[in-house]
Amino acid sequence: FYIDRFTQGEFKDYKTRLENIIENNTPPDFYASVEMDGLGGNGCNLSCSMCSASLSSTYQKEAIALKELPQEQRVLKLKPNAMVLKELPDILNKTLELKLVGGEPLLAKETYQLMKMIRKPENTVCRIITNATRDPQQFIELASKFKKCIVNVSLEGYKELNNYIRYPSNWDIIQNNIKKLQTLRNGELTIVCTIN
């Protein structure tokens, strides 16, 4: 996948630089991909049947109520240390692709803060995995500045089936938000599912 991206895909302008870094065994002056996972904690508005407490605050609350988890077991929002916060802008501005995952990234204010940290978003690909249950307008405004935006929408089916598996989804809202995400001029939208 990554070889294709460097030979014929969105990273092809970096192929020669990458080969020089490998050949000369020098520290990289760019990062292919940085996945920002956990900065927004496990905040998610769904309790999907295939999920876990570490990835969804709603699932976690349900698991505690059903006594599947002890009351005191809760997932805390990660607090990056001072060194990470100091280096994060430099790392983000040397990154070819920023991946935003969750919980639900459209719920986390950190998603938008990270996107705003990138000084030249027109040189960066943005990738997000979302359940499409939240209004994506703020994301669309920021994402439209990026070189390309890859939107992966997590669905297991449609209508009542998706509402059941990804409880408490609302198919009409999801469908409306997918239509909004399709308006992203630099966007590529893909439906993805977990294997259940």
Disulfide bonds with the S-S distance in Angstrom:
none
